[in-house]
Amino acid sequence: MTAFEDLPGDIITEIFRYFDQEQLSRMTSLFETEFEQENEIYKILETVKHSRIIVTNCWHDLLVLLIRAKKIVPCDQLPKYIVWSFEEFLAKSDDLRSKYYLQFKCPKKIIYAFGDNPQYEPEVFKMLRHFSKFLKQAPSMLRPISREINIFFSENESIFSEMQHDVNSTFFNRVLQSYPIMTHLENLRLESDCQPFNNVKDFSCLHKFTALKSLTLSNLNFKESPNLILPQSLIKLKILNSSIKSIQGWVFPSKLKALDLSRNVMTAINGSILPPSLKTLILQQNKLDTFESLPNSLSELDMSLNNFSDLDFDVPTELKILYTDWAQYYLMPKILRRKLINQRVLILH
């Protein structure tokens, strides 16, 4: 029978990736002396233990209790992550290199997740300035594994009403301009319930994030069509509650699979500008009274809570799920309802 330590290192690494942080810590504690810590098993344990890190500003041990946490990491996966405060991460970042045993492949990921705290109103702006400074000076080893940034703000408008610094200038002018480390960014999420980003108009810098796969922007309060230049790597795009009137003239990435434009103010949409790769289109709670030329690749469409008075459209050949209102459904011509039934489209209200 083959002993565990005789297994190939790559297989041992994959086995340890199923363990959570508590289990990994218990195992590393078995290697007490410096001599024992030269053991290959110990090095793999340390690598896996530090391969998944969440850096946050004020949640720390409470992260698992927050609804927002589910947007960052599935709850069942959260115990596999080290959760450090930003201060802890700064203190330990230089030492991370020694934790990684590079002989065997182990995917690594650092997630930055920052939010405001009503008890410490100015802290979020101070933290973002420190974060931007860190990004510009970060060790090169950290750049390829810094893959996700989440910025969340609460519903408390008073947090921003008396601020001397505007979060949009702090974040966009400082953080997103830190290109060297941001070229590896895969997920970017800016969410707010009180519109702190309402002065941002230029998103042209986004196209430089050539690894970006998922982008979520909410409550941007656009007064005019934004200068939105998207990276071709993007697969999932959400722009929510941002006063978007039209997407005419936008150029969507050819690989985009999911587009969510919920809670905007669009009155019409011409699907001819949408990429043929699109699978999911969510248009819930706009002011749409017409749309046309939907891509046949669509498998899921949400058009609920709109202003349709006479609803007719060509059913995409791949459509499987349609979200609509009862009123909208009965505004459809009978021939359209029959087509949906014949195509076995699941209609949800």
Contacts in CASP RR format, 6 or more apart in sequence:
PFRMAT RR
TARGET T0000
AUTHOR 0000-0000-0000
METHOD contacts of the structure
MODEL  1
MTAFEDLPGDIITEIFRYFDQEQLSRMTSLFETEFEQENEIYKILETVKH
SRIIVTNCWHDLLVLLIRAKKIVPCDQLPKYIVWSFEEFLAKSDDLRSKY
YLQFKCPKKIIYAFGDNPQYEPEVFKMLRHFSKFLKQAPSMLRPISREIN
IFFSENESIFSEMQHDVNSTFFNRVLQSYPIMTHLENLRLESDCQPFNNV
KDFSCLHKFTALKSLTLSNLNFKESPNLILPQSLIKLKILNSSIKSIQGW
VFPSKLKALDLSRNVMTAINGSILPPSLKTLILQQNKLDTFESLPNSLSE
LDMSLNNFSDLDFDVPTELKILYTDWAQYYLMPKILRRKLINQRVLILH
4 12 0 8 1.000
4 41 0 8 1.000
5 12 0 8 1.000
5 40 0 8 1.000
5 41 0 8 1.000
7 15 0 8 1.000
9 40 0 8 1.000
9 44 0 8 1.000
9 103 0 8 1.000
9 104 0 8 1.000
10 104 0 8 1.000
10 105 0 8 1.000
12 41 0 8 1.000
12 44 0 8 1.000
12 104 0 8 1.000
13 44 0 8 1.000
13 47 0 8 1.000
13 48 0 8 1.000
13 104 0 8 1.000
13 105 0 8 1.000
13 106 0 8 1.000
16 24 0 8 1.000
16 44 0 8 1.000
16 45 0 8 1.000
16 48 0 8 1.000
17 48 0 8 1.000
17 51 0 8 1.000
17 80 0 8 1.000
17 106 0 8 1.000
19 27 0 8 1.000
19 48 0 8 1.000
19 80 0 8 1.000
20 79 0 8 1.000
20 80 0 8 1.000
21 49 0 8 1.000
21 79 0 8 1.000
21 80 0 8 1.000
21 81 0 8 1.000
21 82 0 8 1.000
22 79 0 8 1.000
24 45 0 8 1.000
24 48 0 8 1.000
24 49 0 8 1.000
25 49 0 8 1.000
27 45 0 8 1.000
28 42 0 8 1.000
28 45 0 8 1.000
28 46 0 8 1.000
28 49 0 8 1.000
31 37 0 8 1.000
31 39 0 8 1.000
31 41 0 8 1.000
31 42 0 8 1.000
31 45 0 8 1.000
36 42 0 8 1.000
37 43 0 8 1.000
40 101 0 8 1.000
43 101 0 8 1.000
44 101 0 8 1.000
44 104 0 8 1.000
44 106 0 8 1.000
46 99 0 8 1.000
46 100 0 8 1.000
46 101 0 8 1.000
47 99 0 8 1.000
47 100 0 8 1.000
47 101 0 8 1.000
47 104 0 8 1.000
47 106 0 8 1.000
48 106 0 8 1.000
49 82 0 8 1.000
49 99 0 8 1.000
50 82 0 8 1.000
50 96 0 8 1.000
50 99 0 8 1.000
50 100 0 8 1.000
50 108 0 8 1.000
51 100 0 8 1.000
51 106 0 8 1.000
51 107 0 8 1.000
51 108 0 8 1.000
51 109 0 8 1.000
52 80 0 8 1.000
52 81 0 8 1.000
52 82 0 8 1.000
52 108 0 8 1.000
52 109 0 8 1.000
53 81 0 8 1.000
53 82 0 8 1.000
53 83 0 8 1.000
53 84 0 8 1.000
53 89 0 8 1.000
53 109 0 8 1.000
53 110 0 8 1.000
53 111 0 8 1.000
54 63 0 8 1.000
54 72 0 8 1.000
54 73 0 8 1.000
54 81 0 8 1.000
54 82 0 8 1.000
54 83 0 8 1.000
54 84 0 8 1.000
54 110 0 8 1.000
54 111 0 8 1.000
54 113 0 8 1.000
55 84 0 8 1.000
55 85 0 8 1.000
55 86 0 8 1.000
55 89 0 8 1.000
55 110 0 8 1.000
55 111 0 8 1.000
55 112 0 8 1.000
55 113 0 8 1.000
56 63 0 8 1.000
56 83 0 8 1.000
56 84 0 8 1.000
56 85 0 8 1.000
56 86 0 8 1.000
56 112 0 8 1.000
56 113 0 8 1.000
56 114 0 8 1.000
56 115 0 8 1.000
57 85 0 8 1.000
57 86 0 8 1.000
57 114 0 8 1.000
57 115 0 8 1.000
57 117 0 8 1.000
57 123 0 8 1.000
57 124 0 8 1.000
57 127 0 8 1.000
58 85 0 8 1.000
58 115 0 8 1.000
58 117 0 8 1.000
58 120 0 8 1.000
58 123 0 8 1.000
59 66 0 8 1.000
59 69 0 8 1.000
59 83 0 8 1.000
59 113 0 8 1.000
59 115 0 8 1.000
60 83 0 8 1.000
60 84 0 8 1.000
60 85 0 8 1.000
61 83 0 8 1.000
63 69 0 8 1.000
63 78 0 8 1.000
63 83 0 8 1.000
63 113 0 8 1.000
64 75 0 8 1.000
64 78 0 8 1.000
68 113 0 8 1.000
68 150 0 8 1.000
68 152 0 8 1.000
68 191 0 8 1.000
69 75 0 8 1.000
69 78 0 8 1.000
71 150 0 8 1.000
71 189 0 8 1.000
71 191 0 8 1.000
72 111 0 8 1.000
72 113 0 8 1.000
72 148 0 8 1.000
72 150 0 8 1.000
73 81 0 8 1.000
73 111 0 8 1.000
81 111 0 8 1.000
84 92 0 8 1.000
86 114 0 8 1.000
86 127 0 8 1.000
86 130 0 8 1.000
86 131 0 8 1.000
90 130 0 8 1.000
90 134 0 8 1.000
93 134 0 8 1.000
93 138 0 8 1.000
93 139 0 8 1.000
93 142 0 8 1.000
94 139 0 8 1.000
96 139 0 8 1.000
96 141 0 8 1.000
96 142 0 8 1.000
97 139 0 8 1.000
97 141 0 8 1.000
100 106 0 8 1.000
100 108 0 8 1.000
100 141 0 8 1.000
108 145 0 8 1.000
109 145 0 8 1.000
109 147 0 8 1.000
109 148 0 8 1.000
110 142 0 8 1.000
110 145 0 8 1.000
110 146 0 8 1.000
110 147 0 8 1.000
110 148 0 8 1.000
111 147 0 8 1.000
111 148 0 8 1.000
111 149 0 8 1.000
111 150 0 8 1.000
112 131 0 8 1.000
112 146 0 8 1.000
112 148 0 8 1.000
112 149 0 8 1.000
112 150 0 8 1.000
113 149 0 8 1.000
113 150 0 8 1.000
113 152 0 8 1.000
114 124 0 8 1.000
114 127 0 8 1.000
114 128 0 8 1.000
114 131 0 8 1.000
114 150 0 8 1.000
114 151 0 8 1.000
114 152 0 8 1.000
115 124 0 8 1.000
115 151 0 8 1.000
115 152 0 8 1.000
115 153 0 8 1.000
115 154 0 8 1.000
116 123 0 8 1.000
116 124 0 8 1.000
116 152 0 8 1.000
116 153 0 8 1.000
116 154 0 8 1.000
116 156 0 8 1.000
116 159 0 8 1.000
117 123 0 8 1.000
117 124 0 8 1.000
118 154 0 8 1.000
118 156 0 8 1.000
118 158 0 8 1.000
118 159 0 8 1.000
121 158 0 8 1.000
121 159 0 8 1.000
121 162 0 8 1.000
121 163 0 8 1.000
122 163 0 8 1.000
124 153 0 8 1.000
124 159 0 8 1.000
124 167 0 8 1.000
125 163 0 8 1.000
125 165 0 8 1.000
125 167 0 8 1.000
125 170 0 8 1.000
128 167 0 8 1.000
128 170 0 8 1.000
128 171 0 8 1.000
128 174 0 8 1.000
128 175 0 8 1.000
129 170 0 8 1.000
129 174 0 8 1.000
131 175 0 8 1.000
132 170 0 8 1.000
132 174 0 8 1.000
132 175 0 8 1.000
132 177 0 8 1.000
132 178 0 8 1.000
135 146 0 8 1.000
135 175 0 8 1.000
135 178 0 8 1.000
135 180 0 8 1.000
135 181 0 8 1.000
135 182 0 8 1.000
136 178 0 8 1.000
136 180 0 8 1.000
136 181 0 8 1.000
138 146 0 8 1.000
138 181 0 8 1.000
142 181 0 8 1.000
143 180 0 8 1.000
143 181 0 8 1.000
143 183 0 8 1.000
143 184 0 8 1.000
144 184 0 8 1.000
145 184 0 8 1.000
146 181 0 8 1.000
146 182 0 8 1.000
146 184 0 8 1.000
146 185 0 8 1.000
147 184 0 8 1.000
147 185 0 8 1.000
147 186 0 8 1.000
147 187 0 8 1.000
147 211 0 8 1.000
148 185 0 8 1.000
148 186 0 8 1.000
148 187 0 8 1.000
148 188 0 8 1.000
148 189 0 8 1.000
149 175 0 8 1.000
149 185 0 8 1.000
149 187 0 8 1.000
149 188 0 8 1.000
149 189 0 8 1.000
150 187 0 8 1.000
150 189 0 8 1.000
150 191 0 8 1.000
151 171 0 8 1.000
151 189 0 8 1.000
151 190 0 8 1.000
151 191 0 8 1.000
151 192 0 8 1.000
152 189 0 8 1.000
152 191 0 8 1.000
152 192 0 8 1.000
153 159 0 8 1.000
153 160 0 8 1.000
153 167 0 8 1.000
153 191 0 8 1.000
153 192 0 8 1.000
153 193 0 8 1.000
153 194 0 8 1.000
153 196 0 8 1.000
154 193 0 8 1.000
154 194 0 8 1.000
155 193 0 8 1.000
155 194 0 8 1.000
156 194 0 8 1.000
157 194 0 8 1.000
159 194 0 8 1.000
160 167 0 8 1.000
160 194 0 8 1.000
160 196 0 8 1.000
166 196 0 8 1.000
166 199 0 8 1.000
167 196 0 8 1.000
167 197 0 8 1.000
168 196 0 8 1.000
168 197 0 8 1.000
168 198 0 8 1.000
168 199 0 8 1.000
168 200 0 8 1.000
169 199 0 8 1.000
171 190 0 8 1.000
171 197 0 8 1.000
172 197 0 8 1.000
172 200 0 8 1.000
172 205 0 8 1.000
176 182 0 8 1.000
176 205 0 8 1.000
176 206 0 8 1.000
177 205 0 8 1.000
179 208 0 8 1.000
182 208 0 8 1.000
182 209 0 8 1.000
183 208 0 8 1.000
183 209 0 8 1.000
183 210 0 8 1.000
183 211 0 8 1.000
184 211 0 8 1.000
185 209 0 8 1.000
185 211 0 8 1.000
185 212 0 8 1.000
186 211 0 8 1.000
186 212 0 8 1.000
186 213 0 8 1.000
186 214 0 8 1.000
187 212 0 8 1.000
187 213 0 8 1.000
187 214 0 8 1.000
187 215 0 8 1.000
188 209 0 8 1.000
188 212 0 8 1.000
188 214 0 8 1.000
188 215 0 8 1.000
188 216 0 8 1.000
189 214 0 8 1.000
189 215 0 8 1.000
189 216 0 8 1.000
190 197 0 8 1.000
190 216 0 8 1.000
190 217 0 8 1.000
190 218 0 8 1.000
191 216 0 8 1.000
191 218 0 8 1.000
191 219 0 8 1.000
192 218 0 8 1.000
192 219 0 8 1.000
193 219 0 8 1.000
194 219 0 8 1.000
195 219 0 8 1.000
195 220 0 8 1.000
195 221 0 8 1.000
196 219 0 8 1.000
197 217 0 8 1.000
197 219 0 8 1.000
197 220 0 8 1.000
197 221 0 8 1.000
198 219 0 8 1.000
198 220 0 8 1.000
198 221 0 8 1.000
200 220 0 8 1.000
200 226 0 8 1.000
201 222 0 8 1.000
201 224 0 8 1.000
201 226 0 8 1.000
201 227 0 8 1.000
202 226 0 8 1.000
202 227 0 8 1.000
203 226 0 8 1.000
203 227 0 8 1.000
203 228 0 8 1.000
203 229 0 8 1.000
204 227 0 8 1.000
204 228 0 8 1.000
204 229 0 8 1.000
206 212 0 8 1.000
206 215 0 8 1.000
206 228 0 8 1.000
206 229 0 8 1.000
206 230 0 8 1.000
206 231 0 8 1.000
207 229 0 8 1.000
207 230 0 8 1.000
207 231 0 8 1.000
208 231 0 8 1.000
209 231 0 8 1.000
209 233 0 8 1.000
210 231 0 8 1.000
210 232 0 8 1.000
210 233 0 8 1.000
211 231 0 8 1.000
211 233 0 8 1.000
212 231 0 8 1.000
212 233 0 8 1.000
212 234 0 8 1.000
213 233 0 8 1.000
213 234 0 8 1.000
213 235 0 8 1.000
213 236 0 8 1.000
214 234 0 8 1.000
214 235 0 8 1.000
214 236 0 8 1.000
214 237 0 8 1.000
215 230 0 8 1.000
215 234 0 8 1.000
215 236 0 8 1.000
215 237 0 8 1.000
215 238 0 8 1.000
216 238 0 8 1.000
216 240 0 8 1.000
217 238 0 8 1.000
217 239 0 8 1.000
217 240 0 8 1.000
217 242 0 8 1.000
218 238 0 8 1.000
218 239 0 8 1.000
218 240 0 8 1.000
218 241 0 8 1.000
218 242 0 8 1.000
219 240 0 8 1.000
219 241 0 8 1.000
219 242 0 8 1.000
220 226 0 8 1.000
220 239 0 8 1.000
220 242 0 8 1.000
220 243 0 8 1.000
221 242 0 8 1.000
221 243 0 8 1.000
222 242 0 8 1.000
222 243 0 8 1.000
222 244 0 8 1.000
223 243 0 8 1.000
225 244 0 8 1.000
225 245 0 8 1.000
225 246 0 8 1.000
225 249 0 8 1.000
228 250 0 8 1.000
229 251 0 8 1.000
230 237 0 8 1.000
230 251 0 8 1.000
230 252 0 8 1.000
230 253 0 8 1.000
231 253 0 8 1.000
232 253 0 8 1.000
232 254 0 8 1.000
232 255 0 8 1.000
233 253 0 8 1.000
233 255 0 8 1.000
234 253 0 8 1.000
234 255 0 8 1.000
234 256 0 8 1.000
235 253 0 8 1.000
235 255 0 8 1.000
235 256 0 8 1.000
235 257 0 8 1.000
235 258 0 8 1.000
236 256 0 8 1.000
236 257 0 8 1.000
236 258 0 8 1.000
237 252 0 8 1.000
237 256 0 8 1.000
237 258 0 8 1.000
237 259 0 8 1.000
237 260 0 8 1.000
238 259 0 8 1.000
238 260 0 8 1.000
238 262 0 8 1.000
239 260 0 8 1.000
239 261 0 8 1.000
239 264 0 8 1.000
240 260 0 8 1.000
240 261 0 8 1.000
240 262 0 8 1.000
240 263 0 8 1.000
240 264 0 8 1.000
241 262 0 8 1.000
241 263 0 8 1.000
241 264 0 8 1.000
242 264 0 8 1.000
243 264 0 8 1.000
243 265 0 8 1.000
244 261 0 8 1.000
244 264 0 8 1.000
244 265 0 8 1.000
244 266 0 8 1.000
245 264 0 8 1.000
245 265 0 8 1.000
245 266 0 8 1.000
245 267 0 8 1.000
246 266 0 8 1.000
246 268 0 8 1.000
247 261 0 8 1.000
247 266 0 8 1.000
247 269 0 8 1.000
247 273 0 8 1.000
248 270 0 8 1.000
248 273 0 8 1.000
249 273 0 8 1.000
250 273 0 8 1.000
251 273 0 8 1.000
252 259 0 8 1.000
252 273 0 8 1.000
252 274 0 8 1.000
252 275 0 8 1.000
252 278 0 8 1.000
253 275 0 8 1.000
254 275 0 8 1.000
254 277 0 8 1.000
255 275 0 8 1.000
255 277 0 8 1.000
256 275 0 8 1.000
256 277 0 8 1.000
256 278 0 8 1.000
257 277 0 8 1.000
257 278 0 8 1.000
257 279 0 8 1.000
257 280 0 8 1.000
258 278 0 8 1.000
258 279 0 8 1.000
258 280 0 8 1.000
258 282 0 8 1.000
259 274 0 8 1.000
259 278 0 8 1.000
259 280 0 8 1.000
259 281 0 8 1.000
259 282 0 8 1.000
260 280 0 8 1.000
260 282 0 8 1.000
261 282 0 8 1.000
261 283 0 8 1.000
261 286 0 8 1.000
262 282 0 8 1.000
262 283 0 8 1.000
262 284 0 8 1.000
262 285 0 8 1.000
262 286 0 8 1.000
262 302 0 8 1.000
263 284 0 8 1.000
263 285 0 8 1.000
263 286 0 8 1.000
264 285 0 8 1.000
264 286 0 8 1.000
265 286 0 8 1.000
265 287 0 8 1.000
266 283 0 8 1.000
266 286 0 8 1.000
266 287 0 8 1.000
266 288 0 8 1.000
267 286 0 8 1.000
267 287 0 8 1.000
267 288 0 8 1.000
267 289 0 8 1.000
267 290 0 8 1.000
267 307 0 8 1.000
268 288 0 8 1.000
268 289 0 8 1.000
268 290 0 8 1.000
268 291 0 8 1.000
269 283 0 8 1.000
269 288 0 8 1.000
269 291 0 8 1.000
269 292 0 8 1.000
270 291 0 8 1.000
270 292 0 8 1.000
270 293 0 8 1.000
271 291 0 8 1.000
271 292 0 8 1.000
271 293 0 8 1.000
271 294 0 8 1.000
271 295 0 8 1.000
272 292 0 8 1.000
272 293 0 8 1.000
274 281 0 8 1.000
274 294 0 8 1.000
274 295 0 8 1.000
275 295 0 8 1.000
276 295 0 8 1.000
276 296 0 8 1.000
276 297 0 8 1.000
277 297 0 8 1.000
278 295 0 8 1.000
278 297 0 8 1.000
278 298 0 8 1.000
279 297 0 8 1.000
279 298 0 8 1.000
279 299 0 8 1.000
279 300 0 8 1.000
279 318 0 8 1.000
280 298 0 8 1.000
280 299 0 8 1.000
280 300 0 8 1.000
280 301 0 8 1.000
281 294 0 8 1.000
281 298 0 8 1.000
281 300 0 8 1.000
281 301 0 8 1.000
281 302 0 8 1.000
282 300 0 8 1.000
282 302 0 8 1.000
283 291 0 8 1.000
283 301 0 8 1.000
283 302 0 8 1.000
283 303 0 8 1.000
283 306 0 8 1.000
284 302 0 8 1.000
284 303 0 8 1.000
284 304 0 8 1.000
284 305 0 8 1.000
284 306 0 8 1.000
284 323 0 8 1.000
285 304 0 8 1.000
285 305 0 8 1.000
285 306 0 8 1.000
286 305 0 8 1.000
286 306 0 8 1.000
287 306 0 8 1.000
287 307 0 8 1.000
288 303 0 8 1.000
288 306 0 8 1.000
288 307 0 8 1.000
288 308 0 8 1.000
289 306 0 8 1.000
289 307 0 8 1.000
289 308 0 8 1.000
289 309 0 8 1.000
290 308 0 8 1.000
291 303 0 8 1.000
291 313 0 8 1.000
292 313 0 8 1.000
292 314 0 8 1.000
293 314 0 8 1.000
294 301 0 8 1.000
294 313 0 8 1.000
294 314 0 8 1.000
294 316 0 8 1.000
295 316 0 8 1.000
296 316 0 8 1.000
296 317 0 8 1.000
296 318 0 8 1.000
297 316 0 8 1.000
297 318 0 8 1.000
298 316 0 8 1.000
298 318 0 8 1.000
298 319 0 8 1.000
299 316 0 8 1.000
299 318 0 8 1.000
299 319 0 8 1.000
299 320 0 8 1.000
299 321 0 8 1.000
300 319 0 8 1.000
300 320 0 8 1.000
300 321 0 8 1.000
300 322 0 8 1.000
301 316 0 8 1.000
301 319 0 8 1.000
301 321 0 8 1.000
301 322 0 8 1.000
301 323 0 8 1.000
302 322 0 8 1.000
302 323 0 8 1.000
303 322 0 8 1.000
303 323 0 8 1.000
303 324 0 8 1.000
303 328 0 8 1.000
304 323 0 8 1.000
304 324 0 8 1.000
304 325 0 8 1.000
304 328 0 8 1.000
304 349 0 8 1.000
305 325 0 8 1.000
306 328 0 8 1.000
308 328 0 8 1.000
308 331 0 8 1.000
309 331 0 8 1.000
310 331 0 8 1.000
311 328 0 8 1.000
311 331 0 8 1.000
311 332 0 8 1.000
311 336 0 8 1.000
312 332 0 8 1.000
312 333 0 8 1.000
312 336 0 8 1.000
313 336 0 8 1.000
315 336 0 8 1.000
315 339 0 8 1.000
315 340 0 8 1.000
315 343 0 8 1.000
315 345 0 8 1.000
317 343 0 8 1.000
319 340 0 8 1.000
319 343 0 8 1.000
319 345 0 8 1.000
320 344 0 8 1.000
320 345 0 8 1.000
320 346 0 8 1.000
321 345 0 8 1.000
321 346 0 8 1.000
321 348 0 8 1.000
322 340 0 8 1.000
322 345 0 8 1.000
322 346 0 8 1.000
322 347 0 8 1.000
322 348 0 8 1.000
323 348 0 8 1.000
323 349 0 8 1.000
324 347 0 8 1.000
324 348 0 8 1.000
324 349 0 8 1.000
325 349 0 8 1.000
326 349 0 8 1.000
329 337 0 8 1.000
329 347 0 8 1.000
329 349 0 8 1.000
332 340 0 8 1.000
340 347 0 8 1.000
END
